[in-house]
Amino acid sequence: RMNFSHGSYEYHQSVIDNAREAEKTQAGRPLAIALDTKGPEIRTGNTIDDKDYPISAGTEINITTDDKYATSCDDKNMYLDYKNITKVIEKGRIIYVDDGVLAFEVLEVVDEKNIRAKAVNNGKISSKKGVNLPKTDVDLPALSEKDKADLRFGVKNGVDMIFASFIRSGDDVKAIREVLGEEGKDIQIISKVENQQGVNNFDDILRETDGVMVARGDLGIEIPPAQVFIAQKMMITKCNIAGKPVICA
């Protein structure tokens, strides 16, 4: 499994080449190769001088999509690269940063670029951290240009599986299949369900996908941890009934 959130094409090519060479030494033991996409994600910008800025619970902060803060975040202004956040977020919603290590409550959507929020807990503002928006339906495209290029790289190299990150609907799976095209029609798509949207649309996803990965890490940020078990059992049961492979990770 190659994680395409990191690494160059040269690196991933070397992994594939080495795996294929190793496979030749083990007769009768085929080695499948999987490409794990980066997928649609939201990240903070870079902080000033790439430093960490401590922030205390109750402190107000401006969360912004204004590009002038993309490389100058601090404890007053934190940039997010999701331009439509002000259209989909609501007062009272929580914005999680760095796998939930830091949380902010939305106090007010000020305008099309700025959100007034307060820190729910003590933490620090750091560069390029992942962001989760539980209970908020994001409208990010299923595939970025990087994802499309990565999929084409996978087709060229004859990978066996695509682990598709942050699948939210059956249409997301269709979009991946379209990029794989005729040449990649035999590549299996394993849809990673990692947020509430994916859980809500699971039947739709299951119809289109070849298999499912229940990604409990991100899922535990998006929905209350106590409900992850329920969602997990639901998805595994439906996969078993449909006769499709499921991985619980």
Backbone as JSON, one array per atom type, in Angstrom:
{
  "sequence": "RMNFSHGSYEYHQSVIDNAREAEKTQAGRPLAIALDTKGPEIRTGNTIDDKDYPISAGTEINITTDDKYATSCDDKNMYLDYKNITKVIEKGRIIYVDDGVLAFEVLEVVDEKNIRAKAVNNGKISSKKGVNLPKTDVDLPALSEKDKADLRFGVKNGVDMIFASFIRSGDDVKAIREVLGEEGKDIQIISKVENQQGVNNFDDILRETDGVMVARGDLGIEIPPAQVFIAQKMMITKCNIAGKPVICA",
  "N": [[0.85, -1.19, 0.0], [0.7, 2.05, -1.03], [1.05, 5.28, 0.15], [-0.21, 8.08, -1.15], [-0.38, 10.59, -0.15], [2.02, 11.41, 0.55], [5.45, 11.52, -0.58], [7.35, 11.19, -3.67], [6.79, 10.67, -7.24], [8.94, 9.27, -8.21], [9.86, 7.93, -5.95], [7.6, 6.27, -5.34], [7.55, 4.79, -7.68], [9.87, 3.32, -7.39], [9.17, 1.71, -5.22], [7.13, 0.12, -6.34], [8.59, -1.18, -8.37], [10.49, -2.6, -6.84], [8.77, -4.24, -5.37], [7.67, -5.82, -7.39], [9.94, -7.15, -8.29], [10.58, -8.6, -5.98], [8.37, -10.25, -5.86], [8.84, -12.04, -7.91], [10.63, -13.78, -6.81], [9.21, -15.4, -5.18], [7.53, -17.89, -5.94], [4.18, -18.56, -6.85], [3.1, -16.92, -4.94], [1.4, -14.32, -5.14], [1.71, -10.74, -5.14], [-0.16, -8.13, -4.24], [-0.65, -4.71, -5.23], [-1.41, -1.6, -3.89], [-2.8, 1.65, -4.29], [-3.09, 4.41, -2.35], [-5.12, 7.11, -2.21], [-4.72, 10.69, -1.8], [-7.0, 12.27, -1.55], [-9.98, 14.38, -0.97], [-9.34, 17.05, 1.15], [-9.02, 19.29, 3.97], [-6.88, 21.86, 5.02], [-4.89, 23.77, 7.37], [-3.12, 26.93, 7.0], [0.33, 28.02, 6.59], [2.19, 28.9, 9.47], [3.52, 32.01, 10.79], [6.93, 32.28, 10.28], [6.96, 29.58, 10.55], [6.41, 28.75, 13.14], [5.05, 27.44, 16.26], [2.03, 28.52, 17.7], [0.8, 29.11, 20.79], [-2.52, 28.7, 22.12], [-5.21, 29.53, 24.22], [-8.01, 27.98, 25.9], [-11.17, 29.41, 25.26], [-10.21, 31.68, 24.05], [-10.67, 34.01, 21.46], [-10.56, 33.81, 17.87], [-9.8, 34.62, 14.47], [-10.91, 32.82, 11.83], [-10.0, 32.23, 8.6], [-10.32, 32.46, 4.98], [-8.89, 34.07, 3.46], [-6.36, 34.7, 1.24], [-4.11, 36.17, 1.91], [-3.34, 35.44, 4.39], [-2.37, 32.91, 4.14], [0.26, 32.12, 4.45], [0.89, 33.23, 6.83], [-0.17, 32.61, 9.4], [-1.24, 32.91, 12.84], [-1.85, 33.27, 16.39], [-4.0, 34.9, 16.16], [-5.12, 34.98, 13.62], [-6.16, 32.35, 11.58], [-5.6, 30.51, 8.76], [-7.6, 28.67, 6.41], [-7.73, 26.29, 3.75], [-10.08, 25.78, 2.45], [-12.29, 27.19, 0.5], [-15.07, 27.49, 0.47], [-16.03, 27.32, 3.04], [-17.36, 29.24, 4.59], [-19.85, 29.25, 3.49], [-21.02, 26.86, 4.14], [-20.71, 26.26, 6.84], [-22.09, 26.62, 10.16], [-23.26, 28.7, 12.87], [-22.25, 27.66, 16.09], [-21.28, 25.22, 15.3], [-18.51, 22.87, 15.39], [-15.06, 23.14, 14.71], [-12.52, 21.03, 14.02], [-9.03, 20.64, 14.48], [-5.92, 19.22, 13.47], [-6.36, 16.36, 13.81], [-8.3, 16.53, 15.8], [-7.02, 17.43, 18.04], [-7.05, 20.12, 18.6], [-9.8, 22.3, 19.06], [-12.38, 24.4, 17.77], [-15.12, 26.55, 18.37], [-17.69, 27.78, 16.34], [-18.59, 31.09, 16.36], [-19.63, 33.14, 14.84], [-20.4, 33.7, 11.43], [-18.72, 35.92, 9.74], [-18.27, 37.2, 7.21], [-17.86, 36.48, 3.67], [-15.31, 35.47, 3.76], [-14.41, 35.23, 6.36], [-14.56, 33.91, 9.69], [-15.69, 34.14, 12.97], [-14.45, 32.69, 15.82], [-14.02, 30.61, 18.79], [-11.54, 29.13, 20.87], [-11.97, 25.85, 22.07], [-10.47, 24.3, 23.69], [-7.19, 24.14, 25.27], [-4.29, 24.58, 23.24], [-2.25, 24.56, 20.28], [-1.49, 26.6, 17.46], [-0.42, 25.41, 14.44], [1.57, 24.76, 11.47], [0.05, 23.7, 8.39], [-1.94, 21.74, 9.22], [-4.37, 19.09, 9.38], [-7.94, 19.41, 8.93], [-11.16, 18.9, 10.31], [-14.69, 18.87, 9.84], [-17.18, 18.2, 11.56], [-20.63, 17.23, 11.28], [-21.09, 18.95, 9.23], [-21.77, 19.35, 5.86], [-19.46, 19.11, 3.47], [-18.44, 20.51, 0.31], [-16.34, 19.77, -1.31], [-14.51, 18.84, -4.28], [-14.56, 15.43, -5.49], [-12.16, 14.47, -6.47], [-8.95, 15.84, -6.61], [-6.7, 17.68, -8.81], [-4.22, 16.6, -8.4], [-4.92, 14.06, -7.36], [-6.08, 12.92, -9.64], [-3.87, 12.8, -11.37], [-2.32, 11.03, -9.88], [-3.89, 8.71, -9.98], [-3.75, 8.14, -12.71], [-1.06, 7.54, -12.85], [-1.1, 5.2, -11.38], [-2.63, 3.54, -13.07], [-0.93, 3.37, -15.29], [1.11, 1.89, -14.16], [-0.11, -0.46, -13.55], [-1.43, -1.05, -11.04], [-3.16, -2.93, -8.49], [-5.24, -2.22, -6.79], [-7.19, 0.58, -5.7], [-7.17, 2.53, -2.89], [-9.49, 4.56, -1.91], [-9.65, 7.68, -0.57], [-11.71, 9.38, 1.85], [-14.37, 9.0, 0.77], [-17.55, 10.08, -0.11], [-19.93, 9.66, -1.4], [-21.75, 7.66, -3.85], [-21.29, 8.8, -6.31], [-18.73, 9.8, -6.05], [-17.19, 7.5, -6.23], [-17.79, 6.77, -8.85], [-16.56, 8.89, -10.18], [-13.88, 8.32, -9.78], [-13.68, 5.9, -11.18], [-14.12, 6.81, -13.73], [-11.81, 8.28, -14.27], [-9.91, 6.24, -14.15], [-10.61, 4.81, -16.41], [-10.85, 2.85, -19.5], [-8.47, 1.4, -19.66], [-7.85, 0.99, -17.01], [-9.91, -0.55, -16.01], [-10.07, -2.94, -14.63], [-9.0, -2.5, -12.18], [-9.46, -2.63, -8.73], [-11.64, -0.8, -6.63], [-11.43, 0.35, -3.42], [-13.37, 1.78, -1.14], [-12.84, 4.26, 1.23], [-14.46, 4.97, 4.1], [-14.85, 7.75, 5.93], [-16.13, 9.83, 7.17], [-19.14, 11.58, 8.35], [-20.84, 12.09, 6.18], [-20.17, 10.02, 4.43], [-21.04, 7.8, 5.9], [-23.79, 8.34, 6.03], [-24.46, 8.09, 3.34], [-23.97, 5.46, 2.75], [-25.21, 3.16, 1.55], [-25.47, 3.94, -1.1], [-22.77, 4.27, -1.78], [-21.88, 1.63, -1.45], [-23.14, 0.3, -3.53], [-21.65, 1.07, -5.74], [-18.95, 0.58, -5.27], [-16.05, -1.66, -5.1], [-15.13, -2.68, -2.76], [-14.83, -1.98, 0.8], [-13.35, 0.2, 3.21], [-13.48, 0.64, 6.59], [-12.7, 3.4, 8.1], [-11.72, 4.08, 11.03], [-10.26, 5.97, 12.43], [-10.36, 8.75, 11.41], [-13.12, 8.77, 11.33], [-13.83, 8.69, 13.99], [-13.37, 11.25, 14.75], [-15.16, 12.72, 13.31], [-17.7, 11.75, 14.07], [-19.37, 11.05, 17.23], [-17.29, 9.11, 19.36], [-18.49, 6.89, 20.64], [-20.45, 6.2, 18.87], [-19.14, 5.24, 16.7], [-18.7, 2.5, 16.77], [-21.26, 1.51, 16.27], [-21.73, 2.44, 13.66], [-19.67, 1.1, 12.39], [-20.39, -1.64, 12.71], [-22.75, -1.63, 11.24], [-21.84, -1.04, 8.62], [-20.06, -3.18, 8.09], [-21.81, -5.37, 8.26], [-23.58, -4.85, 6.1], [-21.79, -5.0, 3.97], [-21.05, -7.69, 4.13], [-23.49, -8.92, 3.53], [-23.81, -8.03, 0.93], [-21.73, -9.32, -0.22], [-19.23, -8.2, -0.54], [-15.8, -7.34, -0.04], [-14.58, -6.14, 3.14], [-12.69, -3.97, 5.14], [-11.63, -3.32, 8.38], [-10.25, -0.66, 9.86]],
  "CA": [[0.0, 0.0, 0.0], [1.48, 3.28, -1.14], [0.3, 6.45, 0.59], [0.11, 9.16, -2.07], [-0.35, 11.89, 0.54], [3.44, 11.71, 0.73], [6.37, 10.86, -1.5], [7.4, 11.58, -5.08], [6.54, 9.59, -8.18], [10.16, 8.47, -8.29], [9.86, 7.04, -4.78], [6.56, 5.25, -5.49], [7.96, 3.9, -8.76], [10.87, 2.39, -6.85], [8.45, 0.73, -4.38], [6.47, -0.82, -7.25], [9.62, -1.99, -9.04], [11.05, -3.53, -5.85], [7.73, -5.23, -5.04], [7.56, -6.75, -8.53], [11.14, -7.99, -8.28], [10.45, -9.52, -4.85], [7.32, -11.22, -6.2], [9.43, -13.06, -8.8], [11.41, -14.74, -6.02], [8.28, -16.21, -4.38], [6.59, -18.51, -6.88], [2.87, -18.92, -6.31], [2.67, -15.99, -3.89], [1.21, -13.01, -5.77], [1.77, -9.58, -4.26], [-1.02, -7.05, -4.74], [-0.15, -3.35, -4.99], [-2.52, -0.67, -3.72], [-2.51, 3.09, -4.29], [-3.97, 5.11, -1.4], [-5.18, 8.5, -2.66], [-4.76, 11.76, -0.79], [-8.42, 12.56, -1.39], [-10.34, 15.75, -0.61], [-9.03, 17.36, 2.54], [-8.9, 20.7, 4.34], [-5.7, 22.08, 5.86], [-4.55, 25.13, 7.78], [-1.99, 27.5, 6.28], [1.61, 28.03, 7.29], [2.31, 29.94, 10.49], [4.63, 32.95, 10.63], [8.23, 31.65, 10.6], [6.71, 28.15, 10.8], [6.44, 28.53, 14.58], [3.8, 27.06, 16.92], [1.47, 29.63, 18.48], [-0.12, 28.6, 21.81], [-3.81, 29.36, 22.25], [-5.89, 29.04, 25.42], [-9.46, 27.78, 25.82], [-11.93, 30.64, 25.41], [-9.62, 32.74, 23.24], [-11.29, 34.18, 20.15], [-9.64, 33.81, 16.74], [-10.41, 34.78, 13.16], [-10.62, 31.73, 10.88], [-10.15, 32.95, 7.34], [-9.9, 31.88, 3.7], [-8.18, 35.16, 2.78], [-5.04, 34.19, 0.85], [-2.99, 36.93, 2.49], [-2.94, 34.77, 5.64], [-2.01, 31.52, 3.83], [1.61, 31.86, 4.96], [1.14, 34.09, 7.99], [-1.1, 32.3, 10.5], [-0.75, 33.04, 14.21], [-2.94, 33.04, 17.33], [-5.08, 35.86, 15.87], [-5.71, 34.61, 12.33], [-5.8, 31.01, 11.11], [-6.06, 30.3, 7.39], [-8.03, 27.35, 5.94], [-7.7, 26.29, 2.29], [-11.41, 25.43, 1.93], [-12.86, 28.51, 0.21], [-16.52, 27.54, 0.67], [-16.4, 27.01, 4.42], [-18.31, 30.22, 5.12], [-21.17, 28.97, 2.92], [-21.59, 25.6, 4.65], [-20.6, 26.17, 8.3], [-23.12, 27.35, 10.89], [-22.96, 29.07, 14.26], [-22.36, 26.55, 17.03], [-20.55, 24.05, 14.8], [-17.13, 22.72, 15.87], [-14.0, 22.93, 13.72], [-11.41, 20.29, 14.63], [-7.73, 20.8, 13.82], [-4.87, 18.27, 13.87], [-6.99, 15.12, 14.31], [-9.11, 16.8, 16.98], [-6.21, 17.91, 19.17], [-7.5, 21.48, 18.87], [-11.18, 22.47, 18.6], [-12.91, 25.76, 17.79], [-16.56, 26.7, 18.19], [-18.05, 28.9, 15.47], [-19.43, 32.09, 17.02], [-20.3, 33.98, 13.84], [-19.85, 33.8, 10.08], [-18.64, 37.38, 9.6], [-18.49, 37.5, 5.79], [-17.56, 35.34, 2.79], [-13.95, 34.99, 3.97], [-14.0, 35.23, 7.76], [-15.39, 33.29, 10.72], [-15.26, 34.41, 14.35], [-14.55, 31.43, 16.58], [-13.26, 30.58, 20.04], [-10.92, 27.84, 21.17], [-12.69, 25.06, 23.06], [-9.47, 23.74, 24.61], [-5.83, 24.66, 25.1], [-3.55, 23.91, 22.18], [-1.33, 25.42, 19.55], [-1.69, 26.76, 16.03], [0.78, 24.96, 13.74], [1.47, 24.79, 10.01], [-0.43, 22.61, 7.52], [-2.63, 20.69, 9.96], [-5.64, 18.66, 8.83], [-9.14, 20.0, 9.54], [-12.41, 18.15, 10.2], [-15.89, 19.67, 10.08], [-18.29, 17.28, 11.86], [-22.01, 17.72, 11.11], [-21.13, 19.92, 8.14], [-21.59, 18.71, 4.56], [-18.52, 19.87, 2.64], [-18.69, 20.33, -1.12], [-15.07, 19.64, -2.02], [-14.57, 17.86, -5.37], [-14.12, 14.09, -5.09], [-10.77, 14.28, -6.88], [-8.15, 17.01, -6.97], [-5.86, 17.43, -9.98], [-3.18, 15.67, -7.94], [-5.51, 12.72, -7.29], [-6.24, 12.42, -11.01], [-2.53, 12.44, -11.86], [-1.9, 9.84, -9.14], [-4.64, 7.57, -10.51], [-3.18, 7.82, -14.02], [0.21, 6.88, -12.54], [-1.44, 3.84, -10.97], [-3.04, 2.79, -14.26], [0.28, 3.12, -16.09], [1.92, 0.88, -13.49], [-0.88, -1.68, -13.35], [-1.71, -1.38, -9.64], [-4.3, -3.83, -8.35], [-6.32, -1.62, -6.02], [-7.18, 1.98, -5.27], [-7.81, 2.85, -1.62], [-9.99, 5.91, -2.19], [-9.84, 8.38, 0.7], [-12.81, 10.32, 2.1], [-15.48, 8.82, -0.16], [-18.76, 10.61, 0.52], [-21.12, 9.25, -2.15], [-21.51, 6.78, -4.98], [-20.75, 9.61, -7.41], [-17.28, 9.89, -5.85], [-16.62, 6.25, -6.78], [-17.92, 6.87, -10.31], [-15.56, 9.84, -10.66], [-12.6, 7.6, -9.8], [-13.74, 4.94, -12.27], [-14.01, 7.55, -14.99], [-10.39, 8.61, -14.47], [-9.21, 4.98, -14.43], [-10.88, 4.55, -17.81], [-10.87, 1.48, -20.03], [-7.21, 0.73, -19.35], [-7.82, 0.64, -15.59], [-11.25, -1.05, -15.63], [-9.97, -4.1, -13.74], [-8.47, -2.08, -10.87], [-10.49, -2.65, -7.7], [-11.75, 0.42, -5.82], [-11.8, 0.16, -2.02], [-13.8, 3.1, -0.66], [-12.58, 4.53, 2.64], [-15.53, 5.78, 4.69], [-14.12, 8.45, 6.99], [-16.88, 10.94, 7.76], [-20.58, 11.39, 8.51], [-21.45, 12.02, 4.86], [-19.96, 8.67, 3.92], [-21.93, 6.9, 6.65], [-25.16, 8.63, 5.6], [-24.65, 7.67, 1.95], [-23.26, 4.19, 2.61], [-25.86, 2.27, 0.59], [-25.11, 4.47, -2.42], [-21.35, 3.94, -1.98], [-21.73, 0.18, -1.54], [-23.58, -0.13, -4.87], [-20.67, 1.42, -6.77], [-17.58, 0.22, -4.93], [-15.67, -3.07, -5.09], [-14.89, -3.03, -1.37], [-14.95, -0.86, 1.75], [-12.51, 0.28, 4.4], [-14.06, 1.43, 7.68], [-11.53, 4.14, 8.62], [-12.24, 4.53, 12.32], [-9.5, 7.1, 12.96], [-11.05, 9.99, 11.05], [-14.54, 8.63, 11.66], [-13.96, 9.0, 15.41], [-13.35, 12.71, 14.9], [-16.36, 13.24, 12.66], [-18.89, 11.38, 14.83], [-18.99, 10.69, 18.6], [-16.61, 7.81, 19.41], [-19.4, 5.81, 21.04], [-21.28, 5.82, 17.72], [-18.29, 4.63, 15.67], [-18.94, 1.05, 16.81], [-22.55, 1.24, 15.62], [-21.51, 2.64, 12.23], [-18.77, 0.02, 11.97], [-21.17, -2.88, 12.59], [-23.7, -1.45, 10.13], [-21.14, -1.14, 7.33], [-19.54, -4.54, 7.92], [-22.95, -6.25, 8.0], [-24.08, -4.62, 4.74], [-20.78, -5.53, 3.05], [-21.17, -9.15, 4.17], [-24.72, -9.28, 2.81], [-23.57, -7.74, -0.49], [-20.65, -10.16, -0.7], [-18.09, -7.37, -0.91], [-14.8, -7.33, 1.04], [-14.55, -4.97, 4.02], [-11.52, -3.88, 6.02], [-11.86, -2.44, 9.53], [-8.91, -0.12, 10.16]],
  "C": [[0.88, 1.24, 0.0], [0.6, 4.48, -0.81], [0.69, 7.65, -0.27], [-0.12, 10.54, -1.47], [1.09, 12.35, 0.69], [4.24, 11.04, -0.37], [6.25, 11.32, -2.93], [7.04, 10.39, -5.96], [7.75, 8.68, -8.31], [10.22, 7.46, -7.13], [8.84, 5.91, -4.96], [6.9, 4.28, -6.62], [8.96, 2.86, -8.26], [10.21, 1.32, -5.97], [7.78, -0.33, -5.27], [7.49, -1.76, -7.89], [10.21, -3.03, -8.08], [10.05, -4.63, -5.49], [7.62, -6.28, -6.15], [8.77, -7.69, -8.59], [11.06, -9.03, -7.16], [9.43, -10.62, -5.15], [7.88, -12.37, -7.05], [10.18, -14.13, -8.02], [10.53, -15.68, -5.2], [7.21, -16.8, -5.3], [5.29, -18.89, -6.19], [2.38, -18.02, -5.19], [2.53, -14.59, -4.49], [1.18, -11.88, -4.75], [0.95, -8.45, -4.87], [-0.44, -5.7, -4.36], [-1.34, -2.41, -4.95], [-2.02, 0.77, -3.68], [-3.54, 3.77, -3.41], [-3.97, 6.6, -1.76], [-5.15, 9.48, -1.49], [-6.2, 12.13, -0.49], [-8.69, 14.01, -1.01], [-10.07, 16.02, 0.86], [-8.92, 18.87, 2.73], [-7.7, 20.83, 5.26], [-5.57, 23.55, 6.25], [-3.39, 25.63, 6.92], [-0.69, 27.34, 7.07], [1.62, 29.16, 8.32], [3.5, 30.85, 10.18], [5.91, 32.28, 11.13], [8.1, 30.17, 10.93], [6.79, 27.79, 12.28], [5.07, 28.02, 15.06], [3.33, 28.23, 17.77], [0.46, 29.07, 19.49], [-1.42, 29.39, 21.83], [-4.55, 28.71, 23.41], [-7.39, 28.89, 25.18], [-10.17, 29.1, 26.09], [-11.42, 31.79, 24.59], [-10.31, 32.8, 21.88], [-10.22, 34.29, 19.06], [-10.43, 34.02, 15.46], [-9.96, 33.63, 12.26], [-10.97, 32.25, 9.5], [-9.73, 32.13, 6.12], [-9.19, 32.93, 2.86], [-6.74, 34.72, 2.5], [-3.87, 34.95, 1.46], [-2.51, 36.32, 3.8], [-2.44, 33.33, 5.4], [-0.63, 31.15, 4.36], [1.93, 32.71, 6.18], [0.11, 33.86, 9.1], [-0.42, 32.53, 11.85], [-1.94, 32.8, 15.14], [-4.08, 34.04, 17.18], [-5.84, 35.48, 14.6], [-5.22, 33.23, 11.89], [-6.44, 30.77, 9.75], [-6.5, 28.86, 7.16], [-8.11, 27.4, 4.42], [-9.03, 25.87, 1.65], [-12.21, 26.71, 1.74], [-14.35, 28.61, 0.53], [-16.96, 27.34, 2.11], [-17.44, 27.98, 4.97], [-19.72, 29.99, 4.59], [-21.83, 27.75, 3.56], [-21.57, 25.48, 6.17], [-21.69, 27.0, 8.96], [-22.63, 27.69, 12.29], [-23.18, 27.86, 15.17], [-21.64, 25.29, 16.59], [-19.12, 24.06, 15.35], [-16.2, 22.48, 14.68], [-12.84, 22.25, 14.44], [-10.15, 20.45, 13.8], [-6.76, 19.75, 14.36], [-5.46, 17.03, 14.55], [-7.74, 15.33, 15.62], [-8.34, 17.25, 18.19], [-6.65, 19.3, 19.59], [-8.9, 21.65, 18.29], [-11.59, 23.93, 18.74], [-14.42, 25.72, 17.6], [-16.84, 27.93, 17.35], [-19.0, 29.83, 16.22], [-20.24, 32.9, 16.01], [-19.6, 33.83, 12.49], [-19.88, 35.28, 9.72], [-18.94, 37.81, 8.17], [-18.02, 36.3, 4.97], [-16.15, 34.77, 2.99], [-13.58, 34.77, 5.44], [-15.05, 34.64, 8.7], [-14.82, 33.66, 12.08], [-15.49, 33.14, 15.16], [-13.79, 31.56, 17.89], [-12.71, 29.18, 20.27], [-11.69, 27.14, 22.28], [-11.72, 24.5, 24.1], [-8.13, 24.42, 24.39], [-5.11, 23.88, 24.0], [-2.59, 24.87, 21.52], [-1.69, 25.43, 18.07], [-0.38, 26.4, 15.34], [0.52, 24.95, 12.24], [0.87, 23.51, 9.44], [-1.05, 21.43, 8.28], [-3.98, 20.36, 9.3], [-6.81, 19.21, 9.62], [-10.34, 19.1, 9.29], [-13.58, 19.04, 10.56], [-17.08, 18.74, 10.35], [-19.64, 17.98, 11.75], [-22.13, 18.79, 10.04], [-20.86, 19.19, 6.83], [-20.68, 19.58, 3.7], [-18.77, 19.55, 1.17], [-17.38, 20.32, -1.92], [-15.23, 18.64, -3.17], [-14.03, 16.51, -4.91], [-12.65, 13.87, -5.38], [-10.11, 15.62, -7.19], [-7.35, 16.68, -8.23], [-4.72, 16.47, -9.62], [-3.71, 14.24, -7.89], [-5.63, 12.11, -8.68], [-4.9, 11.99, -11.6], [-2.04, 11.17, -11.18], [-2.6, 8.59, -9.67], [-4.08, 7.15, -11.87], [-1.82, 7.12, -13.86], [-0.05, 5.42, -12.16], [-1.85, 2.97, -12.14], [-1.82, 2.41, -15.09], [1.11, 1.98, -15.5], [1.15, -0.39, -13.13], [-1.11, -2.05, -11.9], [-2.99, -2.21, -9.57], [-5.51, -3.17, -7.69], [-6.09, -0.13, -5.82], [-7.87, 2.05, -3.92], [-8.2, 4.32, -1.71], [-10.38, 6.62, -0.9], [-11.06, 9.3, 0.7], [-13.92, 10.22, 1.05], [-16.78, 9.21, 0.55], [-20.04, 10.18, -0.17], [-20.74, 8.28, -3.26], [-20.92, 7.53, -6.17], [-19.24, 9.77, -7.29], [-16.59, 8.66, -6.44], [-16.67, 6.29, -8.31], [-16.86, 7.8, -10.89], [-14.18, 9.18, -10.75], [-12.57, 6.62, -10.97], [-13.59, 5.62, -13.63], [-12.56, 7.89, -15.3], [-9.59, 7.34, -14.8], [-9.41, 4.54, -15.87], [-10.85, 3.08, -18.2], [-9.62, 0.71, -19.64], [-7.16, 0.26, -17.9], [-9.12, 0.02, -15.1], [-11.2, -2.23, -14.67], [-9.38, -3.75, -12.38], [-9.63, -2.0, -9.87], [-10.47, -1.36, -6.89], [-12.24, 0.04, -4.42], [-12.11, 1.53, -1.44], [-13.57, 3.23, 0.84], [-13.67, 5.47, 3.17], [-14.97, 6.42, 5.95], [-14.89, 9.61, 7.61], [-18.38, 10.65, 7.76], [-21.28, 11.29, 7.17], [-21.34, 10.62, 4.27], [-20.86, 7.66, 4.59], [-23.38, 7.09, 6.17], [-25.46, 8.07, 4.21], [-24.08, 6.27, 1.69], [-23.89, 3.25, 1.59], [-25.5, 2.65, -0.84], [-23.66, 4.11, -2.76], [-21.18, 2.45, -2.24], [-22.15, -0.34, -2.92], [-22.48, 0.04, -5.91], [-19.28, 0.85, -6.52], [-17.33, -1.29, -5.01], [-15.44, -3.59, -3.67], [-14.9, -1.79, -0.51], [-13.87, -0.96, 2.82], [-13.21, 1.17, 5.42], [-12.89, 2.11, 8.38], [-11.91, 4.81, 9.93], [-11.49, 5.73, 12.9], [-10.19, 8.42, 12.69], [-12.52, 9.94, 11.42], [-14.79, 9.0, 13.12], [-13.86, 10.48, 15.73], [-14.66, 13.29, 14.39], [-17.64, 12.93, 13.44], [-18.46, 10.98, 16.24], [-18.39, 9.28, 18.65], [-17.53, 6.64, 19.76], [-20.27, 5.33, 19.88], [-20.47, 5.17, 16.6], [-18.56, 3.13, 15.6], [-20.23, 0.69, 16.09], [-22.4, 1.36, 14.1], [-20.67, 1.52, 11.64], [-19.56, -1.27, 11.74], [-22.15, -2.81, 11.42], [-23.0, -1.67, 8.8], [-20.62, -2.55, 7.06], [-20.68, -5.51, 7.57], [-23.44, -6.1, 6.56], [-23.09, -5.12, 3.69], [-20.86, -7.05, 2.98], [-22.39, -9.63, 3.38], [-24.52, -9.1, 1.3], [-22.47, -8.62, -1.08], [-19.44, -9.37, -1.16], [-17.1, -7.31, 0.26], [-14.83, -6.04, 1.84], [-13.36, -5.08, 4.96], [-11.87, -2.92, 7.15], [-10.5, -1.95, 10.02], [-8.98, 0.89, 11.29]]
}
